[in-house]
């Protein structure tokens, strides 16, 4: 099964190399990749900013143009999943863990350190709108663009469900050769590396919560034990298949997600939160283009902040696109391009905005208006405690924290389940139902990678490694754009010809009946 599988062998080898580097050559890894990250953010920031906005504009154009009616599949195909399950699955596989990790922390950090590097009369508004920028349409545009390309070539053109298939209009049959295999190996490696980072984030936040709630020691041993338990859970889920494990867990995620939001909304400053949601959405939409293209060219403080946050975020989301894009593509068969763009872009963005308004906005209300400055201090000292510290200020905080911890675990299990599924697809030439054996191998390897991350000393080094190693994928996305435009034009021409043939045949039949 694996002997002649070059994609599997090469991607596993790359993952092992970085695990070894992370454990035994931590200082070297940190210095080399930190310098490389600084170079990329400084010299290619303009490219990342421009490219991210372009993919958003391009997908919106596709949805509301003559291409919007094209179905991701045959013309008569129906969606494989109900709209509710589809939205739950794509949202859970995307940025669920990040929402819990940064739901309180990011708005507070922007409030303490304003995005524009200067004093402002409305620091809370500025903090909230930049949080919306980083977690809204721009992020989902990057995921959605790759997902759209993979789904189109997989279900419309009957090519394997691989990243390499999206280059078919450019490379032709070469996608089945060394070039295509290299693209898929690289995509699999990106997915494995980033899933290990998220597993590490999850372990840190779960153990912080256990210590905060019940005084359980937040040690490396506890973190590794947490990783082990999470790994067993997502491997059990992965073994049940896409239509059972991931689907059911995603629906559970959605239930817990809305339960926690509803409880905090009702217990917290309800009217204030609703005002924050509506006000910030308006500011975000009004300033979307200026914020998306802002580089702070003549202000070093602005430039440094944008590189550290906005450009870093776009690069980080690109690192996730092979996984999230590949998974969203797999569950989107039968949707039209217009349905796809609305579902993948707008719905998750609105849910993210509501989440940050409730938790981030609620935290800013406590700090700014209720003078709970200790919350800001906690966030500054330990980001992993931000959510628990915020909930602790609310009535029933301990109960809410338990729900948050449970949601964090289910979000991660679903994400890791989806990642092992996507990795297995990439390593089996696009097979839609890969074997449990290959899922098991990838699951264990991801867990080892997360342990290596914790041993090496934290998230920052591995995030730098992830962004630097995955930055070339941005150029892949540009070529994917060229490829899908080329093929879509041909698809429309074919549709016009078919419509003309149908019209002629209809007229002939009418004449025959008239005679």
C-alpha positions as a printed NumPy array, in Angstrom:
array([[  0.   ,   0.   ,   0.   ],
       [  2.786,   2.433,   0.91 ],
       [  5.762,   0.934,  -0.97 ],
       [  5.162,   2.765,  -4.235],
       [  3.268,   5.695,  -2.749],
       [  5.671,   8.585,  -3.335],
       [  3.293,  11.214,  -1.923],
       [  2.925,   9.351,   1.368],
       [  6.622,   8.566,   1.722],
       [  7.85 ,  12.076,   0.916],
       [  5.262,  13.918,   3.06 ],
       [  5.841,  11.614,   6.045],
       [  9.612,  12.044,   5.65 ],
       [  9.336,  15.832,   5.622],
       [  7.139,  15.754,   8.712],
       [  9.631,  13.522,  10.539],
       [ 12.51 ,  15.833,   9.615],
       [ 10.759,  18.827,  11.143],
       [  9.819,  16.863,  14.255],
       [ 13.484,  15.947,  14.753],
       [ 14.582,  19.532,  14.12 ],
       [ 11.987,  20.784,  16.596],
       [ 13.231,  18.47 ,  19.344],
       [ 17.006,  18.427,  18.862],
       [ 17.809,  21.662,  16.991],
       [ 15.339,  24.081,  18.541],
       [ 17.651,  27.111,  18.68 ],
       [ 18.814,  26.698,  15.077],
       [ 15.239,  26.191,  13.895],
       [ 14.084,  29.27 ,  15.77 ],
       [ 16.853,  31.549,  14.449],
       [ 16.634,  30.457,  10.81 ],
       [ 12.88 ,  30.542,  10.517],
       [ 12.373,  33.688,  12.599],
       [ 14.763,  35.508,  10.249],
       [ 13.015,  34.   ,   7.231],
       [  9.602,  35.049,   8.556],
       [ 10.811,  38.607,   9.106],
       [ 12.097,  38.676,   5.525],
       [  8.811,  37.394,   4.093],
       [  6.648,  39.812,   6.084],
       [  8.885,  42.771,   5.228],
       [  9.51 ,  42.144,   1.513],
       [  6.398,  40.22 ,   0.454],
       [  3.831,  41.83 ,   2.741],
       [  2.429,  43.859,  -0.15 ],
       [  2.007,  40.687,  -2.195],
       [  0.227,  38.855,   0.637],
       [ -2.09 ,  41.824,   1.3  ],
       [ -2.921,  42.332,  -2.387],
       [ -3.327,  38.621,  -3.099],
       [ -5.657,  38.02 ,  -0.159],
       [ -7.954,  40.858,  -1.201],
       [ -7.872,  39.712,  -4.829],
       [ -9.061,  36.185,  -3.969],
       [-11.968,  37.654,  -2.016],
       [-12.968,  39.953,  -4.88 ],
       [-12.514,  37.194,  -7.461],
       [-14.755,  34.679,  -5.662],
       [-17.486,  37.282,  -5.091],
       [-17.318,  38.099,  -8.808],
       [-17.643,  34.413,  -9.735],
       [-20.685,  33.98 ,  -7.499],
       [-22.673,  36.823,  -9.045],
       [-21.485,  36.467, -12.637],
       [-22.528,  34.079, -15.412],
       [-20.306,  31.46 , -13.735],
       [-22.374,  31.427, -10.54 ],
       [-24.898,  28.896, -11.884],
       [-22.23 ,  26.293, -12.682],
       [-22.636,  23.307, -10.401],
       [-19.761,  21.619,  -8.572],
       [-20.664,  18.322, -10.172],
       [-22.935,  17.243, -12.98 ],
       [-25.839,  19.542, -13.833],
       [-28.326,  17.199, -12.156],
       [-26.286,  16.483,  -9.006],
       [-27.861,  17.313,  -5.669],
       [-25.896,  18.402,  -2.567],
       [-24.442,  15.465,  -0.658],
       [-25.345,  16.963,   2.736],
       [-28.154,  19.073,   4.127],
       [-27.346,  22.766,   4.353],
       [-27.212,  22.622,   8.161],
       [-24.777,  19.689,   8.282],
       [-22.708,  21.202,   5.469],
       [-22.296,  24.523,   7.298],
       [-21.543,  22.767,  10.595],
       [-18.867,  20.575,   8.995],
       [-17.081,  23.354,   7.116],
       [-17.144,  25.667,  10.134],
       [-15.919,  23.006,  12.566],
       [-13.077,  21.997,  10.262],
       [-12.003,  25.593,   9.767],
       [-11.157,  27.899,  12.634],
       [-13.144,  26.568,  15.603],
       [-10.178,  26.055,  17.934],
       [ -8.856,  29.507,  17.07 ],
       [-12.154,  31.143,  18.018],
       [-11.903,  29.781,  21.55 ],
       [ -8.188,  30.533,  21.803],
       [ -8.486,  34.147,  20.57 ],
       [-12.183,  34.939,  21.167],
       [-11.376,  37.068,  24.207],
       [ -7.643,  37.507,  23.753],
       [ -7.361,  39.232,  20.375],
       [ -9.796,  42.133,  20.935],
       [ -8.212,  42.744,  24.347],
       [ -4.681,  42.702,  22.89 ],
       [ -5.738,  45.175,  20.183],
       [ -7.347,  47.358,  22.832],
       [ -4.182,  47.395,  24.945],
       [ -1.94 ,  47.83 ,  21.89 ],
       [ -4.004,  49.79 ,  19.316],
       [ -3.629,  48.608,  15.697],
       [ -2.582,  51.992,  14.42 ],
       [  0.274,  52.311,  16.894],
       [ -1.153,  55.528,  18.321],
       [ -3.749,  56.799,  20.768],
       [ -7.293,  56.842,  19.452],
       [-10.594,  58.168,  20.776],
       [-12.337,  54.846,  20.105],
       [ -9.835,  52.064,  20.926],
       [-12.552,  49.445,  21.491],
       [-14.119,  50.076,  18.064],
       [-10.704,  49.858,  16.397],
       [ -9.861,  46.67 ,  18.291],
       [-13.126,  45.003,  17.289],
       [-13.075,  45.938,  13.603],
       [ -9.536,  44.626,  13.114],
       [-10.516,  41.403,  14.844],
       [-13.408,  41.144,  12.368],
       [-10.942,  41.769,   9.543],
       [ -8.658,  38.929,  10.605],
       [-11.452,  36.371,  11.143],
       [-13.982,  37.438,   8.557],
       [-14.395,  37.398,   4.804],
       [-10.662,  37.585,   4.05 ],
       [ -9.854,  34.388,   5.945],
       [-12.749,  32.44 ,   4.458],
       [-11.942,  33.759,   0.99 ],
       [ -8.526,  32.072,   1.162],
       [-10.052,  28.8  ,   2.361],
       [-12.957,  29.075,  -0.044],
       [-10.921,  29.84 ,  -3.132],
       [ -8.822,  26.685,  -2.783],
       [-11.903,  24.652,  -1.855],
       [-13.745,  25.965,  -4.908],
       [-10.897,  25.042,  -7.239],
       [-10.536,  21.52 ,  -5.807],
       [-14.31 ,  20.888,  -5.815],
       [-14.713,  22.185,  -9.36 ],
       [-12.008,  19.986, -10.866],
       [-12.922,  17.008,  -8.672],
       [-16.679,  16.902,  -9.215],
       [-17.177,  18.838, -12.454],
       [-14.141,  17.588, -14.355],
       [-13.924,  14.138, -12.695],
       [-10.282,  14.548, -11.662],
       [ -8.816,  13.187,  -8.395],
       [ -9.63 ,  15.248,  -5.287],
       [ -6.083,  16.602,  -5.067],
       [ -4.461,  20.027,  -5.077],
       [ -2.502,  18.978,  -8.182],
       [ -5.759,  18.487, -10.114],
       [ -6.424,  22.229,  -9.975],
       [ -3.428,  22.751, -12.299],
       [ -4.773,  20.49 , -15.049],
       [ -5.576,  23.34 , -17.511],
       [ -1.914,  24.413, -17.215],
       [ -0.027,  21.137, -16.723],
       [ -2.335,  18.663, -18.458],
       [ -1.354,  15.02 , -17.9  ],
       [  1.767,  16.145, -16.015],
       [ -0.361,  16.328, -12.864],
       [ -0.029,  12.537, -12.725],
       [  3.771,  12.696, -12.889],
       [  6.548,  13.997, -10.608],
       [  5.315,  17.598, -10.714],
       [  1.827,  16.673,  -9.552],
       [  3.149,  14.276,  -6.922],
       [  5.427,  17.007,  -5.559],
       [  2.483,  19.416,  -5.248],
       [  0.426,  16.831,  -3.349],
       [  3.346,  15.881,  -1.096],
       [  3.881,  19.52 ,  -0.228],
       [  0.159,  19.968,   0.488],
       [  0.096,  16.909,   2.755],
       [  3.152,  18.138,   4.657],
       [  1.535,  21.571,   5.161],
       [ -1.591,  19.936,   6.528],
       [  0.303,  17.681,   8.95 ],
       [  2.501,  20.509,  10.259],
       [ -0.37 ,  22.895,  10.897],
       [ -2.585,  20.267,  12.508],
       [  0.233,  19.546,  14.969],
       [  0.342,  23.252,  15.805],
       [ -3.403,  23.299,  16.523],
       [ -3.164,  20.155,  18.652],
       [ -0.425,  21.906,  20.639],
       [ -2.622,  25.013,  21.032],
       [ -5.518,  22.845,  22.191],
       [ -3.403,  21.019,  24.775],
       [ -2.079,  24.298,  26.182],
       [ -5.54 ,  25.811,  26.521],
       [ -7.187,  22.675,  27.919],
       [ -4.5  ,  22.203,  30.6  ],
       [ -4.642,  25.91 ,  31.45 ],
       [ -8.372,  25.5  ,  31.946],
       [ -7.937,  22.415,  34.128],
       [ -5.455,  24.303,  36.291],
       [ -7.667,  27.395,  36.43 ],
       [-10.814,  25.428,  37.347],
       [ -9.549,  22.598,  39.533],
       [ -5.891,  23.281,  40.244],
       [ -4.626,  20.362,  38.153],
       [ -0.886,  20.984,  37.522],
       [ -0.282,  22.557,  34.123],
       [  2.86 ,  20.562,  33.334],
       [  4.355,  19.038,  30.222],
       [  3.166,  15.628,  31.43 ],
       [ -0.424,  16.862,  31.673],
       [ -0.18 ,  18.441,  28.23 ],
       [  1.172,  15.245,  26.661],
       [ -1.574,  13.226,  28.374],
       [ -4.143,  15.649,  26.945],
       [ -2.685,  15.175,  23.473],
       [ -2.869,  11.41 ,  23.913],
       [ -6.539,  11.49 ,  24.926],
       [ -7.438,  13.892,  22.09 ],
       [ -5.592,  11.676,  19.606],
       [ -7.527,   8.572,  20.682],
       [-10.801,  10.482,  20.35 ],
       [-10.17 ,  11.82 ,  16.863],
       [ -8.816,   8.478,  15.624],
       [-11.984,   6.758,  16.854],
       [-14.012,   9.399,  15.04 ],
       [-11.889,   9.089,  11.888],
       [-12.37 ,   5.317,  11.804],
       [-16.164,   5.751,  11.551],
       [-15.969,   7.629,   8.257],
       [-17.003,  11.029,   6.958],
       [-20.757,  10.444,   7.066],
       [-20.767,   9.399,  10.719],
       [-17.902,  10.63 ,  12.916],
       [-17.17 ,  14.039,  11.387],
       [-20.81 ,  14.749,  10.562],
       [-22.117,  13.892,  14.039],
       [-19.282,  15.668,  15.84 ],
       [-19.746,  18.755,  13.692],
       [-23.423,  18.881,  14.586],
       [-22.46 ,  18.498,  18.273],
       [-19.974,  21.353,  17.85 ],
       [-22.662,  23.584,  16.414],
       [-24.974,  22.764,  19.328],
       [-22.325,  23.533,  21.977],
       [-21.182,  26.59 ,  20.01 ],
       [-24.653,  28.149,  19.988],
       [-25.367,  27.048,  23.572],
       [-22.268,  28.795,  24.921],
       [-22.914,  31.929,  22.854],
       [-26.563,  32.065,  23.931],
       [-25.759,  31.621,  27.629],
       [-23.049,  34.307,  27.661],
       [-25.24 ,  36.643,  25.603],
       [-28.105,  36.286,  28.079],
       [-25.97 ,  36.361,  31.255],
       [-23.647,  39.12 ,  30.068],
       [-24.399,  42.698,  28.956],
       [-26.921,  41.627,  26.271],
       [-27.828,  45.01 ,  24.8  ],
       [-24.213,  46.152,  24.832],
       [-23.12 ,  42.995,  22.97 ],
       [-25.833,  43.412,  20.329],
       [-24.802,  47.042,  19.876],
       [-21.153,  45.973,  19.475],
       [-22.109,  43.348,  16.876],
       [-24.185,  45.718,  14.754],
       [-21.834,  48.699,  15.131],
       [-18.645,  46.75 ,  14.386],
       [-20.191,  44.947,  11.405],
       [-21.076,  48.34 ,   9.923],
       [-17.599,  49.758,  10.549],
       [-15.982,  46.591,   9.166],
       [-18.016,  46.648,   5.939],
       [-17.452,  50.377,   5.464],
       [-13.695,  50.051,   5.98 ],
       [-13.193,  46.592,   4.416],
       [-11.274,  47.788,   1.348],
       [ -9.074,  50.369,   3.165],
       [ -8.245,  47.879,   5.95 ],
       [ -7.628,  45.021,   3.504],
       [ -5.11 ,  47.07 ,   1.502],
       [ -3.596,  49.122,   4.335],
       [  0.179,  48.804,   4.749],
       [  1.015,  51.859,   6.872],
       [  3.687,  52.847,   4.371],
       [  4.857,  56.065,   6.058],
       [  4.461,  55.024,   9.675],
       [  6.895,  52.47 ,  11.065],
       [  4.645,  51.713,  14.035],
       [  1.734,  50.989,  11.723],
       [  3.876,  48.901,   9.387],
       [  5.238,  46.828,  12.249],
       [  1.762,  46.228,  13.655],
       [  0.311,  45.238,  10.271],
       [  3.192,  42.845,   9.615],
       [  2.786,  41.274,  13.064],
       [ -0.973,  40.888,  12.797],
       [ -2.742,  41.304,   9.45 ],
       [ -0.022,  40.022,   7.117],
       [  0.871,  37.311,   9.623],
       [ -2.774,  36.228,   9.718],
       [ -3.111,  36.057,   5.93 ],
       [  0.052,  33.982,   5.708],
       [ -1.217,  31.763,   8.529],
       [ -4.57 ,  31.201,   6.8  ],
       [ -2.788,  30.32 ,   3.551],
       [ -0.865,  27.677,   5.497],
       [ -4.233,  26.102,   6.308],
       [ -5.742,  26.2  ,   2.821],
       [ -4.659,  22.728,   1.597],
       [ -6.369,  21.128,   4.591],
       [ -9.454,  23.31 ,   5.042],
       [ -9.856,  23.852,   1.304],
       [ -9.497,  20.161,   0.53 ],
       [-11.994,  19.163,   3.203],
       [-14.59 ,  21.801,   2.298],
       [-14.308,  20.692,  -1.33 ],
       [-15.021,  17.076,  -0.362],
       [-18.327,  17.973,   1.325],
       [-19.519,  20.511,  -1.28 ],
       [-20.484,  18.295,  -4.206],
       [-23.714,  19.4  ,  -5.856],
       [-23.582,  23.057,  -4.801],
       [-23.563,  25.804,  -7.403],
       [-20.665,  28.244,  -7.311],
       [-23.038,  30.935,  -6.023],
       [-24.364,  28.687,  -3.238],
       [-20.827,  27.69 ,  -2.372],
       [-19.487,  31.241,  -2.067],
       [-22.442,  32.444,   0.027],
       [-22.234,  29.415,   2.317],
       [-18.449,  29.364,   2.751],
       [-17.838,  33.11 ,   2.927],
       [-20.805,  34.808,   4.531],
       [-22.267,  32.355,   7.054],
       [-18.987,  31.478,   8.887],
       [-17.957,  35.142,   8.861],
       [-21.226,  36.257,  10.468],
       [-20.948,  33.52 ,  13.101],
       [-17.357,  34.58 ,  13.822],
       [-18.461,  38.217,  14.153],
       [-21.184,  37.213,  16.603],
       [-18.713,  35.109,  18.611],
       [-16.148,  37.914,  18.908],
       [-18.869,  40.44 ,  19.77 ],
       [-20.102,  38.257,  22.633],
       [-16.739,  37.246,  24.082],
       [-14.308,  39.917,  22.878],
       [-16.859,  42.712,  23.062],
       [-18.025,  41.5  ,  26.471],
       [-14.425,  41.492,  27.714],
       [-13.829,  45.04 ,  26.438],
       [-17.014,  46.158,  28.195],
       [-15.67 ,  44.735,  31.459],
       [-12.285,  46.384,  31.042],
       [-13.345,  49.772,  29.716],
       [-16.65 ,  50.405,  31.477],
       [-16.571,  48.18 ,  34.57 ],
       [-12.854,  48.772,  35.218],
       [-11.993,  45.047,  35.431],
       [ -8.388,  45.739,  34.506],
       [ -7.28 ,  42.421,  35.967],
       [ -8.767,  40.72 ,  32.889],
       [ -6.472,  42.713,  30.605],
       [ -3.505,  41.804,  32.811],
       [ -4.396,  38.102,  32.643],
       [ -4.633,  38.203,  28.838],
       [ -1.279,  39.973,  28.589],
       [  0.377,  37.391,  30.822],
       [ -1.177,  34.173,  29.467],
       [ -3.331,  34.061,  26.329],
       [ -4.446,  30.49 ,  27.066],
       [ -6.313,  31.715,  30.164],
       [ -8.169,  34.552,  28.426],
       [-11.461,  32.712,  27.834],
       [-11.59 ,  31.173,  31.322],
       [-10.69 ,  34.454,  33.01 ],
       [-13.492,  36.252,  31.15 ],
       [-16.093,  33.59 ,  31.962],
       [-14.999,  33.669,  35.62 ],
       [-16.35 ,  37.222,  35.91 ],
       [-19.825,  36.025,  34.886],
       [-22.443,  34.281,  37.081],
       [-22.003,  30.525,  36.673],
       [-18.511,  31.054,  35.287],
       [-17.263,  27.601,  36.307],
       [-20.122,  25.896,  34.432],
       [-19.539,  28.079,  31.364],
       [-15.817,  27.241,  31.465],
       [-16.61 ,  23.525,  31.408],
       [-18.759,  24.031,  28.294],
       [-15.943,  26.08 ,  26.715],
       [-13.379,  23.346,  27.456],
       [-15.712,  20.683,  26.062],
       [-16.316,  22.788,  22.945],
       [-12.568,  23.259,  22.53 ],
       [-12.034,  19.489,  22.619],
       [-14.864,  18.7  ,  20.187],
       [-13.678,  21.451,  17.836],
       [-10.198,  19.997,  17.871],
       [-11.334,  16.388,  17.465],
       [-13.392,  17.413,  14.431],
       [-10.524,  19.448,  12.955],
       [ -7.995,  16.656,  13.509],
       [-10.46 ,  14.081,  12.156],
       [-10.935,  16.25 ,   9.053],
       [ -7.178,  16.745,   8.72 ],
       [ -6.364,  13.029,   8.874],
       [ -9.117,  12.433,   6.329],
       [ -7.709,  15.091,   3.979],
       [ -4.143,  13.842,   4.454],
       [ -5.257,  10.309,   3.635],
       [ -7.024,  11.52 ,   0.484],
       [ -3.869,  13.31 ,  -0.679],
       [ -1.79 ,  10.195,  -0.045],
       [ -4.136,   7.769,  -1.86 ],
       [ -4.47 ,   9.587,  -5.177],
       [ -7.706,  11.297,  -4.244],
       [ -9.652,   8.257,  -3.019],
       [-12.837,   9.624,  -1.426],
       [-12.941,   6.982,   1.334],
       [ -9.323,   6.243,   2.369],
       [ -8.463,   3.303,   4.606],
       [ -8.311,   3.534,   8.393],
       [ -4.705,   2.313,   8.335],
       [ -3.4  ,   5.455,   6.667],
       [ -5.598,   7.632,   8.913],
       [ -4.063,   5.92 ,  11.944],
       [ -0.512,   6.56 ,  10.734],
       [ -1.188,  10.246,  10.125],
       [ -3.05 ,  10.632,  13.409],
       [ -0.147,   9.249,  15.418],
       [  2.359,  11.352,  13.474],
       [  0.338,  14.521,  14.105],
       [  0.291,  13.726,  17.831],
       [  4.074,  13.183,  17.876],
       [  4.489,  16.503,  16.091],
       [  2.391,  18.262,  18.736],
       [  4.473,  16.722,  21.534],
       [  7.632,  17.855,  19.755],
       [  6.159,  21.345,  19.597],
       [  5.598,  21.436,  23.348],
       [  9.058,  20.023,  24.083],
       [ 10.695,  22.575,  21.8  ],
       [  9.252,  25.407,  23.858],
       [  6.01 ,  26.734,  22.422],
       [  3.96 ,  27.928,  19.514],
       [  5.864,  30.902,  18.152],
       [  8.753,  28.917,  16.642],
       [  6.498,  26.361,  15.001],
       [  4.16 ,  29.054,  13.694],
       [  7.176,  30.693,  12.075],
       [  8.197,  27.348,  10.582],
       [  4.66 ,  26.743,   9.313],
       [  4.337,  30.135,   7.646],
       [  7.8  ,  30.112,   6.081],
       [  7.476,  26.586,   4.704],
       [  3.99 ,  27.206,   3.362],
       [  4.506,  30.684,   1.909],
       [  5.231,  29.314,  -1.619],
       [  1.656,  28.017,  -1.693],
       [  0.567,  31.622,  -2.23 ],
       [  2.183,  31.451,  -5.679],
       [  0.42 ,  28.13 ,  -6.275],
       [ -2.873,  29.891,  -5.594],
       [ -2.111,  32.503,  -8.245],
       [ -1.571,  29.719, -10.79 ],
       [ -4.749,  27.998,  -9.599],
       [ -6.593,  31.211, -10.351],
       [ -5.246,  31.238, -13.916],
       [ -6.225,  27.594, -14.334],
       [ -9.811,  27.86 , -13.127],
       [-10.486,  31.02 , -15.149],
       [ -9.24 ,  29.238, -18.258],
       [-11.452,  26.228, -17.642],
       [-14.543,  28.19 , -16.62 ],
       [-14.463,  30.11 , -19.89 ],
       [-14.43 ,  26.822, -21.758],
       [-17.292,  25.553, -19.584],
       [-19.452,  28.572, -20.435],
       [-18.717,  28.205, -24.16 ],
       [-19.688,  24.535, -23.989],
       [-22.888,  25.47 , -22.187],
       [-23.75 ,  28.026, -24.89 ],
       [-23.226,  25.424, -27.618],
       [-25.387,  22.909, -25.756],
       [-28.144,  25.494, -25.309],
       [-28.021,  26.259, -29.038],
       [-28.263,  22.558, -29.896],
       [-31.2  ,  22.154, -27.528],
       [-32.92 ,  25.17 , -29.09 ],
       [-32.397,  23.858, -32.639],
       [-33.66 ,  20.396, -31.724],
       [-36.691,  21.955, -30.041],
       [-37.485,  24.008, -33.157],
       [-37.115,  20.956, -35.405],
       [-39.477,  18.973, -33.214],
       [-41.994,  21.818, -33.259],
       [-41.881,  21.936, -37.06 ],
       [-42.341,  18.165, -37.267],
       [-45.389,  18.347, -35.02 ],
       [-46.794,  21.263, -37.058],
       [-46.557,  19.207, -40.25 ]])
